[in-house]
Amino acid sequence: MQNDAAQPQAPIAGPAAAGWTTRGWLGVCSAAALAVLLALAGCGVWVLAHATDVNRQLTDRWSPALIASVRMESALINQETGIRGYGMTGKREFLSPYQDGLTQQSAATAELSRLVRGDERAVADLAAVRERSEQWQATTASPISESGDPVDSALRHIESGKGAFDALRTALSRQQTHIEAERDRSRDDLQQARDLRNTVFTAIGGVVLALMALAFAGLRRGVQLPLDRLRTDVRQVADGRFDHSIVPSGPADLRALATDVDGMRRRLAGELEFSDRARSELDERATELRRSNEELEQFAYVASHDLQEPLRKVASFCQLLERRYADQLDDRAKQYIAFAVDGANRMQTLINDLLTFSRVGRLHAQDADVGLEDLLRRTTSSLGVAVEETGAVITHDPLPVVHGDPTQLGVLLQNLISNAIKFRAPGVVPRVHISAVELTDASADLSGEADGPRWEFAVSDNGIGIGPEYAERIFVIFQRLHTRDSYPGNGIGLALCKKIVEYHGGTITLDTAHTPGTRFVFTLPTARPDAAGTDSR
């Protein structure tokens, strides 16, 4: 089995996909479609302008021109009728139609001049009508209307007047024929413009529909289908098929995206393979650890029974040897025997302490809510001899209920209180105080505790104290700051306290700012709200 699992290698990123991106295709296609639409819009505007111009020619020029020509003809006929009646009867009232006809002729001539401006034939026709009109008026109408004897004047000018008015009628007929021809041509042009307009707008609609169809087909072929394939591939990978390759397709950016996703798939596949290998190695190590723990259990059994039995025999037989041969042994021999007995006893004590340290959290562990008031009362009772001999005074704040193993928590309190009594200052009555403060969320964050509600406890005394330079060393097993002659013990008490507190998820530290004496601060979890009951044994 390897010591360390091989780390998965990150896949090498491939070159960027060459070709047009989705944005490029959309930009070019949008520009082309916009150009076509602008061209179609220009054609539509031109067709509408052409149709409007043709319609204006018909409705604003030639139709009004024909009407004006008819009015002019009517005005001239009224003049001829009035002159003929006046020439036949000599009555002045017959001149009224003549005068009105002059006025109407003048208005019609002005309107025709405005409407036919720019058309040479129409201008020539109007000039011919005006010329014939002026000739008839000069040769016939004016002499009769101004004569003192209109009947005689009419008889003299009857023949010339008839010829002049016939020429005028011919000019008017020619003018109206030409105007009607222009009107009919404009009507035909208007119809052609309408047909062209309908054709152009139909073509525009067809082109727009074709562009929409092309855009839909292009988006489907260039974007939707590659995305569907990519989604299908990604879904298979998401379902656990990490060996399924993702094939790039579509525009360059979608191919690049597919390549990146495939790279991520390869990375995940590599990490999954690494995780499987690591899990397999962890399982093997866990099996090895269980085997090692079983061997440690066997060793603990041997240490607690088989190893201690020879030690007891060594101590017992040394003592028997001393009693039986006491009169034959000198003081040095007795001293050597005392050393051997003391060494055996110390070895037995070390073995027991090691067993106690190794069993924290491993054997006889309970999980219950523990009332510290009752637990402290039982602990001080077990330390009754030391308390009585030293006159120690033990006080405490109201202690809460915490969650943990009652036996281990009892060992924790017993070790801290016994240390406070053991390392008392000479000639000073030892005083031990236990305080408790519930940590809020803010104070828990500041203190580094973030694993739920907790209590902070402190055990303070007025003993000899511990230098700040030993704040970490005192929690190491078998580390002593004093000789066994000064203070008995094996240096395992604080290491055991540290292991118990850490097993309960807390921390224990030495308050180096506390003087005089020593102050240990540790944290424990609060009681569970849904606990069935409190174990205060």
ABEGO torsion letter per residue (X at the ends): XBABBBBBBBBBBBBBBBEBBAAAAAAAAAAAAAAAAAAAAAAAAAAAAAAAAAAAAAAAAAAAAAAAAAAAAAAAAAAAAAAAAAAAAGBAAAAAAAAAAAAAAAAAAAAAAAAABGBAAAAAAAAAAAAAAAAAAAAAAAAAAABABAAAAAAAAAAAAAAAAAAAAAAAAAAAAAAAAAAAAAAAAAAAAAAAAAAAAAAAAAAAAAAAAAAAAAAAAAAAAAAAAAAAAAAAAAAGBAABBBBBBEBAAAAAAAAAAAAAAAAAAAAAAAAAAAAAAAAAAAAAAAAAAAAAAAAAAAAAAAAAAAAAAAAAAAAAAAAAAAAABBAAAAAAAAAAAAAAAAAAAAAAAAAAAAABGABGBBBBBBBAAAAAAAAAAAAAAAAAAAGBBBBBBBBBBBBEBAAAAAAAAAAAAAAAAABBBBGBBBBBBBBBBBBBAAAAAAAGBAAEBBBBBBBBBABAEBBAAAAAAAABBGBBABBAAABBEAGAAAAAAAAAAAAAGBBBBBBAABOBEBBBBBBBBBBBAABABBBAX
